[in-house]
Amino acid sequence: MSASAMGNSLLRRIAWHWRHDEKRELWIGWWTLVVFYNLYGLLFFVITRTQPPPEPSLDASEVVRWFGDRHNGLLYGYAIVFIVGGATAIMNATLAYSIRRMSVSRAFAYSYLVIYALSTLPGMLLFGIALTVGAMRPDRDPELIRWIYDFAFMTFDGTMGVFLVGSLVWMVAILLDENRVFPKWFAYLNLCNALTEVVVAPAWIFKSGVFAWNGVITWWIDVAVFVTYTIVFITLLRRMILREDFGTGPLPELSPDQALASSGLMKAAR
């Protein structure tokens, strides 16, 4: 099949699903998660180069140099972050829907939605605003630039308690659920993610070593668990959407046709 024919076929499939697929909102939410997390990695690790985080012990002149080396990346990268930041509302709504589909109280879904909506403020927006402010005026007092630097990374790495509570809410909901929306083992992965947020707390105290904001425990292990956790919940969420019957009872198991559709979806994603 030619590239143009494949393109037309893909466009026709997208148009059909947009008009007829009753799960289109769920798929929009799922694809938003996939695109956002890939874009998030590109912006934070490649364009702004703010991750992995630098050392907290840098002196004022080193901090000024750090901002200078990333000046354009910080300005343009965080401009994009602020533009796409609203996508977190769609993502959080999709995750909250998965909890609504469980046999637990709706309070779990609403609590999760509020917690993760609030987590966007310290975890992404304040971080970006502070670093952009530092980059926009390189002629400021170096000590003031250093203060902005500390403020930015402490908002990013030092406020993980919000995510801790969200992970525990999701964990308890899964353990209590009788609709088999997610496997029970995923609840314990939520617990692992929550525990990594606990070990971030010493970042408020240490300026070097494994508990500093760039330390092996506080950042590297935390990120390794979070990346694993994110891949798992995106995969399980896709499976939930395929199984969704818009009922109130247990979700049906994945049928052979749905499994085939799942395989085709993943090939299209690649």
Phi, psi and omega per residue, in radians:
M1 nan 2.386 -3.115
S2 -1.263 2.834 -3.139
A3 -1.088 -0.679 -3.125
S4 -1.169 -0.677 3.126
A5 -1.137 -0.724 3.109
M6 -1.092 -0.707 3.132
G7 -1.095 -0.765 3.120
N8 -1.115 -0.716 3.127
S9 -1.081 -0.758 3.127
L10 -1.095 -0.763 3.131
L11 -1.105 -0.679 3.110
R12 -1.138 -0.690 3.127
R13 -1.139 -0.727 3.121
I14 -1.088 -0.777 -3.139
A15 -1.090 -0.709 -3.136
W16 -1.118 -0.821 -3.131
H17 -1.112 -0.647 -3.134
W18 -1.101 -0.639 -3.104
R19 -1.517 -0.573 -2.937
H20 -2.057 -0.376 -3.039
D21 -1.350 2.040 -3.125
E22 -1.233 -0.187 3.123
K23 -1.754 0.247 -3.008
R24 -1.047 -0.653 3.130
E25 -1.132 -0.666 3.117
L26 -1.156 -0.703 3.125
W27 -1.205 -0.614 3.053
I28 -1.064 -0.761 3.104
G29 -1.102 -0.723 -3.132
W30 -1.141 -0.810 3.134
W31 -1.144 -0.552 3.068
T32 -1.077 -0.729 3.076
L33 -1.044 -0.828 -3.101
V34 -1.087 -0.858 -3.099
V35 -1.155 -0.749 -3.077
F36 -1.083 -0.829 -3.075
Y37 -1.186 -0.582 3.045
N38 -1.190 -0.728 3.112
L39 -1.182 -0.661 3.108
Y40 -1.007 -0.822 3.127
G41 -1.086 -0.743 3.134
L42 -1.093 -0.793 -3.078
L43 -1.191 -0.768 -3.030
F44 -1.420 -0.586 -3.054
F45 -1.671 -0.507 -3.017
V46 -1.905 -0.868 -3.027
I47 -1.428 -0.974 -3.135
T48 -1.422 -0.432 -3.109
R49 0.941 0.756 3.078
T50 -1.706 -0.106 3.064
Q51 -2.286 2.432 -0.109
P52 -1.018 2.622 -3.049
P53 -1.198 2.619 3.091
P54 -1.313 3.124 -3.109
E55 -1.282 2.455 3.068
P56 -1.264 -0.289 -3.028
S57 -1.566 0.139 -3.141
L58 -1.077 2.474 3.065
D59 -1.443 3.097 -3.009
A60 -1.044 -0.747 -3.115
S61 -1.160 -0.630 3.113
E62 -1.216 -0.631 3.093
V63 -1.141 -0.765 3.098
V64 -1.043 -0.726 3.109
R65 -1.137 -0.670 3.124
W66 -1.069 -0.781 3.098
F67 -1.131 -0.697 -3.132
G68 -1.106 -0.686 3.139
D69 -1.157 -0.388 -3.063
R70 -2.061 0.298 -2.986
H71 -0.893 -1.030 -3.082
N72 -1.197 -0.666 3.123
G73 -1.076 -0.691 3.123
L74 -1.149 -0.767 -3.090
L75 -1.196 -0.877 -3.081
Y76 -1.332 -0.667 -3.127
G77 -1.114 -0.787 -3.115
Y78 -1.351 -0.354 2.979
A79 -1.073 -0.725 3.102
I80 -1.187 -0.719 3.123
V81 -0.993 -0.774 -3.109
F82 -1.200 -0.542 3.117
I83 -1.203 -0.764 -3.059
V84 -1.583 -0.048 -3.072
G85 -1.037 -0.504 3.137
G86 -1.127 -0.310 3.118
A87 -1.096 -0.368 3.130
T88 -1.098 -0.463 3.102
A89 -1.141 -0.727 3.116
I90 -1.165 -0.739 3.141
M91 -1.086 -0.838 -3.113
N92 -1.118 -0.650 3.113
A93 -1.125 -0.668 3.131
T94 -1.153 -0.750 3.105
L95 -1.156 -0.684 3.109
A96 -1.138 -0.596 3.102
Y97 -1.062 -0.694 -3.140
S98 -1.064 -0.569 3.098
I99 -1.341 -0.639 3.071
R100 -1.038 -0.536 -3.104
R101 -1.320 -0.184 3.129
M102 -1.380 2.990 -3.118
S103 -1.546 0.306 -3.095
V104 -1.711 3.002 3.105
S105 -1.047 2.560 3.099
R106 -1.137 -0.289 3.119
A107 -1.030 -0.553 3.105
F108 -1.103 -0.811 -3.119
A109 -1.135 -0.785 -3.112
Y110 -1.188 -0.649 3.094
S111 -1.110 -0.788 3.133
Y112 -1.071 -0.755 -3.120
L113 -1.064 -0.794 -3.129
V114 -1.164 -0.769 -3.103
I115 -1.055 -0.822 -3.089
Y116 -1.348 -0.426 3.004
A117 -1.154 -0.732 3.118
L118 -1.215 -0.545 -3.097
S119 -1.170 -0.381 3.115
T120 -1.115 -0.527 -3.089
L121 -1.128 -1.023 3.127
P122 -1.344 -0.575 -3.009
G123 -1.315 -0.356 -3.093
M124 -2.425 -0.889 -2.977
L125 -1.277 -0.876 3.122
L126 -1.084 -0.678 3.099
F127 -1.005 -0.867 -3.128
G128 -1.181 -0.690 3.141
I129 -1.094 -0.801 -3.111
A130 -1.088 -0.796 -3.113
L131 -1.199 -0.578 3.075
T132 -1.170 -0.725 3.091
V133 -1.047 -0.740 3.112
G134 -1.126 -0.627 -3.098
A135 -1.364 -0.489 -3.026
M136 -1.273 -0.456 -3.084
R137 -2.215 1.323 -3.099
P138 -1.162 -0.229 -3.126
D139 -1.532 0.062 3.122
R140 -1.170 2.897 3.058
D141 -0.984 2.215 -3.139
P142 -0.948 -0.599 3.123
E143 -1.179 -0.585 3.078
L144 -1.209 -0.713 3.084
I145 -1.056 -0.694 3.122
R146 -1.139 -0.676 3.098
W147 -1.090 -0.752 3.118
I148 -1.076 -0.711 3.120
Y149 -1.055 -0.838 3.107
D150 -1.093 -0.760 -3.131
F151 -1.052 -0.774 -3.094
A152 -1.071 -0.907 -3.048
F153 -1.305 -0.426 3.048
M154 -1.285 -0.568 3.074
T155 -1.193 -0.607 -3.100
F156 -1.331 -0.843 -3.028
D157 -1.712 -0.280 -3.017
G158 -1.818 0.124 -3.095
T159 -2.152 0.590 -3.043
M160 -1.357 -0.066 3.102
G161 -1.068 -0.491 3.089
V162 -1.079 -0.788 3.135
F163 -1.192 -0.581 3.120
L164 -1.028 -0.861 -3.120
V165 -1.114 -0.719 3.119
G166 -1.060 -0.738 3.114
S167 -1.120 -0.659 3.133
L168 -1.218 -0.643 3.080
V169 -1.066 -0.802 -3.139
W170 -1.133 -0.701 3.138
M171 -1.054 -0.853 -3.109
V172 -1.126 -0.687 3.127
A173 -1.066 -0.743 -3.137
I174 -1.149 -0.729 -3.131
L175 -1.146 -0.580 -3.128
L176 -1.488 -0.341 -3.039
D177 -1.148 2.396 3.068
E178 -1.943 0.055 -3.108
N179 -1.642 0.042 3.077
R180 0.981 0.689 3.119
V181 -1.170 -0.781 3.067
F182 -2.236 2.637 3.060
P183 -1.154 2.622 -3.081
K184 -1.085 -0.528 -3.113
W185 -1.113 -0.425 3.118
F186 -1.181 -0.469 3.073
A187 -1.059 -0.699 -3.118
Y188 -1.295 -0.456 3.014
L189 -1.201 -0.607 3.021
N190 -1.072 -0.670 3.103
L191 -1.124 -0.722 3.088
C192 -1.051 -0.745 3.116
N193 -1.114 -0.701 3.122
A194 -1.112 -0.709 -3.119
L195 -1.157 -0.561 3.086
T196 -1.172 -0.467 3.090
E197 -1.263 -0.509 3.107
V198 -1.113 -0.736 -3.053
V199 -1.296 -0.094 3.059
V200 -1.336 -0.405 -3.051
A201 -0.914 -0.701 -3.135
P202 -1.114 -0.190 3.099
A203 -1.047 -0.353 3.092
W204 -1.273 -0.272 -3.024
I205 -1.955 -0.789 -2.991
F206 -1.571 2.431 3.083
K207 -1.810 -0.102 3.108
S208 -2.717 2.873 3.103
G209 1.639 -2.994 -3.008
V210 -1.203 -0.341 -3.114
F211 -1.783 0.055 3.033
A212 -1.250 2.935 -3.048
W213 -1.149 -0.251 3.056
N214 -1.950 0.264 -3.032
G215 -1.322 2.912 -3.117
V216 -1.034 -0.776 -3.120
I217 -1.363 -0.851 -3.029
T218 -1.193 -0.613 -3.093
W219 -2.001 -0.974 -2.972
W220 -1.145 -0.825 3.105
I221 -1.195 -0.708 3.119
D222 -1.003 -0.817 -3.117
V223 -1.179 -0.687 3.119
A224 -1.050 -0.758 3.119
V225 -1.181 -0.728 -3.096
F226 -1.143 -0.712 3.127
V227 -1.108 -0.780 3.087
T228 -1.048 -0.817 -3.139
Y229 -1.036 -0.759 -3.112
T230 -1.159 -0.780 3.112
I231 -1.056 -0.720 -3.119
V232 -1.152 -0.835 -3.062
F233 -1.251 -0.507 3.054
I234 -1.170 -0.708 3.104
T235 -1.133 -0.794 -3.141
L236 -1.188 -0.580 3.115
L237 -1.172 -0.686 3.066
R238 -1.065 -0.740 3.121
R239 -1.134 -0.664 3.107
M240 -1.100 -0.725 3.141
I241 -1.110 -0.709 3.109
L242 -1.109 -0.618 -3.112
R243 -1.454 -0.287 -3.012
E244 -0.998 2.272 3.095
D245 -2.087 0.095 3.129
F246 1.024 0.517 3.042
G247 -1.719 -2.864 3.124
T248 -2.095 -0.115 -3.127
G249 -1.654 -2.901 3.140
P250 -1.008 2.466 3.088
L251 -1.196 2.402 3.093
P252 -1.205 2.747 3.068
E253 -1.229 2.803 -3.119
L254 -1.208 2.150 3.120
S255 -1.371 2.866 3.092
P256 -1.000 -0.692 3.127
D257 -1.141 -0.695 3.113
Q258 -1.178 -0.662 3.087
A259 -1.092 -0.683 3.099
L260 -1.152 -0.715 3.095
A261 -1.108 -0.670 3.104
S262 -1.073 -0.760 3.124
S263 -1.094 -0.743 3.136
G264 -1.162 -0.627 3.115
L265 -1.114 -0.745 -3.142
M266 -1.182 -0.619 3.077
K267 -1.151 -0.699 3.105
A268 -1.120 -0.656 3.120
A269 -1.116 -0.628 -3.140
R270 -1.362 nan nan
